[in-house]
Amino acid sequence: MNWTCIAVTGQPAIMELTLRGLFTPLITPFTASGDVAADALEALAHTVLDAGAAGLVALGTTAEASTLTAAERRAVLDTCARVARARGVPLIAGAGSNDTAGSAAALRGLAEWPEIAAALVIVPYYTRPSEDGVVAHFTRLADESPVPLIVYNIPYRTSRILSGQTLLRLAAVPGIAGMKHAPGGIDAGTLTLMTSVPDRFAILGGDDAFVSPLLALGAAGGILACSHVRTADFAALIGAWHSGDVTRARALTRTVIPLAQALMAEPNPAVIKGVLHAQGVIPSPAVRLPLLPAGRARVDAALALAAG
C-alpha cells in the first residue's frame, strides 16, 4: 500500500510511504559497559535490509526504548535515519505513551528527522481508556503529527482489548496509515478487521508466531522482532503469501514458527540478543533492567533453529 504524506500543521510532506513487506523493529545493541553500540546498530540495520527487509523500525518495544535516555534515543534515530537515507527505505519510529498531550509532543519532535516516514504509536496502556477514548486519542494525535501514524494494537501489553468495530473506526481516521496488529492470535476482532478494512489501510502482523495466518487473510506485511534472525526466511514468507505461492508459504511457516517461539521464550528481546551475540553480530547480549539476559539453554535452543 502506498501512502502519500500530506503536510500537517505547517510541516512539509516527508516521503511516500509504502507499508508492505517485512519491517524489522531493531534492537538497541549495548557494549559490555552498557553504552549504546551505535556502530553495531548501523551494521545490523544494513544486514537486515540486505537480507530482504523492506524497512526499519526504531525505538519500538524490541529496542528497549523505555530504558533509553533522551540522548540515547536521539543517537538511535540518528543512526537509523542515516541508514534509511542511504538505502532509500522507510523508517518507522516508535513514539507516544498513554498520555495524549505527551504523545503529541513526542510526535512533533520526529519532524527533526525527515527520513522518518511514519510513527508507531501504542494503544494507551495502564489507564485503560474506553474504546471511544482510544479513538479520540488517536484522532488528536493524527491531526497533530507531522507523519502518518501506525497504531500498535497489542492487548497483552496494554490491557485494552479493542473490538473489531473500534479497529475499523481507527482505520477510517485520516492520518492513520496502518496498524501493527498483535492480539495474540486470530480472534473475532481480527476477522472483523481483515474482512472490512479499507484498501488504503495496511495491516502489519506483530505476533511473529501468528503472522502466517494473518498474511493469508490479507495482511500487507509484518513488523517482526524475530526477523533479526533468518531475515530472508521471514521476508520470503511474506512474499510467498503475497504471490499466492501457498506451498512455499506453508513450508516457510513450518520453519519460522518454531524459531519465533524459541526467540520469544523469554521477555523480548533477551533471547534475540543472546543469539545475535553468539553469532558475533552485536558486542554483548546485555539488556537493561528490569529485563534480564536470557538463559544459556534458551539461547542454545534458538541458535540451533537459527542454524537450520
Disulfide bonds with the S-S distance in Angstrom:
none
